[in-house]
Amino acid sequence: MRLSALAAAYGTPAFILDEADVRYRCRSYLAALPGIEAAYAGEAFLCRAMAQWIAAEGLSLAVCSAGELAVAQSVNFPAERIILHGHAKTPADLRAALRYGVDRIVVDSTAEIIRLAALTPRLQRVLIQVTPGLNAHGDRGVEEQDFGFSLRSGTAADAVRRVLSHPELTLTGLRCHLAAQPAEASAYEAAARELLGLMAAVREHTGVTLTELNLGGGRVVPYAAGDDDVGLAGFADRVRRLITSECAQLRLPVPHLVIEPGRAIVNRAVITLYRVLTVRRGAAGRTIVALDGGMSDYPGHELYWLGHSVRAVRPTHAPAEPVTVVGRYREAGDVLAGDVTLPADVRPGDLVAVSSTGAYNHSMASDHNLVGRPPVIAVSNGGSRTLIRKETTSDLLTRDVGL
Ligand SMILES: Cc1ncc(COP(=O)(O)O)c(C=O)c1O
């Protein structure tokens, strides 16, 4: 589809979401990981259409708030395929999950175990969030996360005992989430080894066999051409082999394995389309290109700056020139890309496309400067449609109810 036509129809900035790409990633996961449950991490990006595609493609859904759950509920996402997680869930989150009957709730603190046991009207399946104390390479000794129960300090084992002491809760298994973008499958192998060790200890000390191992999300995916891509099939094979051999050694039945890809499903499906507002020479002679969006629609680049591709949409024979691409926001830090090239004849009115923006951008977008958040436009089968409309000034004023 012509990006210029989409920009003319929907305005800029706009997130352009390729439905076929999302569905393709879902199918790739299911095909490469038979017998493993893949739960899409809705925090990466969620809207009703997305939830519907995930449901239709047969993935489960991991939600972390009553809001994400409400989106799932609005498309009748099967409750038996929903997992609620989040390192500090509110009582409202828990109540919403219990009301909808979500299949599994991951508990992250002692207070949450007590709260959940008090609130649940029926037997609730839970998993315990464990911090294995590993960095993104799977090396020991670094507690990179500040949530969940620590394996090293023994609070994880204590949490197991606490959950088992509540007759309202059924302890299904353990879950961890590695620091974003672990570089190698070995990080997941190391995490699995640690969690299986705890499962063996639980069985030895309590006689209870845990049946589920959830390794969270975060699998590395390429953002720009040339980035590493840990192949999905190879990843799955290695983790599965490790789990099988480790379980044989520990005399544990092989648990049901769950992973929660977010970015791996949606990131590559989206480009953000901007229009150039100004082109000027900076103090050091470098060209500075300002776009009509920026940090409020592209917050993910602060967290996960990985050199996204920035391209001019207009065909030109002009040579490429190094430029700094900045946003429109009144912050010194509103730099989308400090080190990219654009055609030397780039001018106001040109369209610029930034690729791989599907995860943690729309979902983390803000109303900074009261610009209004961009729309999300789905493209599929040669057509396009609005999934989330542009946030207008009257939307902003509607919330502003007091004088
Ligand atoms: C617990 C948990 N699961 C899954 C994810 C998804 O991670 P990713 O989008 O990197 O796959 C996250 C992201 O932070 C998370 O915290």
The ligand as an SDF file (V2000), in Angstrom:
LIG
                    3D

 16 16  0  0  0  0  0  0  0  0999 V2000
    6.2000  -10.3830   32.7570 C   0  0  0  0  0  0  0  0  0  0  0  0
    6.3650  -10.0230   31.3290 C   0  0  0  0  0  0  0  0  0  0  0  0
    5.9910  -10.8940   30.3650 N   0  0  0  0  0  0  0  0  0  0  0  0
    6.1420  -10.5890   29.0870 C   0  0  0  0  0  0  0  0  0  0  0  0
    6.6540   -9.3780   28.6900 C   0  0  0  0  0  0  0  0  0  0  0  0
    6.8140   -9.1250   27.2320 C   0  0  0  0  0  0  0  0  0  0  0  0
    8.1320   -8.9150   26.8850 O   0  0  0  0  0  0  0  0  0  0  0  0
    8.5230   -8.7470   25.3620 P   0  0  0  0  0  0  0  0  0  0  0  0
    7.6080   -7.7570   24.7670 O   0  0  0  0  0  0  0  0  0  0  0  0
    9.9350   -8.2630   25.4130 O   0  0  0  0  0  0  0  0  0  0  0  0
    8.3980  -10.1060   24.7340 O   0  0  0  0  0  0  0  0  0  0  0  0
    7.0460   -8.4420   29.6690 C   0  0  0  0  0  0  0  0  0  0  0  0
    7.6100   -7.1470   29.3010 C   0  0  0  0  0  0  0  0  0  0  0  0
    8.1890   -6.4000   30.0960 O   0  0  0  0  0  0  0  0  0  0  0  0
    6.8730   -8.7740   31.0290 C   0  0  0  0  0  0  0  0  0  0  0  0
    7.2330   -7.9250   32.0200 O   0  0  0  0  0  0  0  0  0  0  0  0
  1  2  1  0
  2  3  1  0
  2 15  2  0
  3  4  2  0
  4  5  1  0
  5  6  1  0
  5 12  2  0
  6  7  1  0
  7  8  1  0
  8  9  2  0
  8 10  1  0
  8 11  1  0
 12 13  1  0
 12 15  1  0
 13 14  2  0
 15 16  1  0
M  END
$$$$
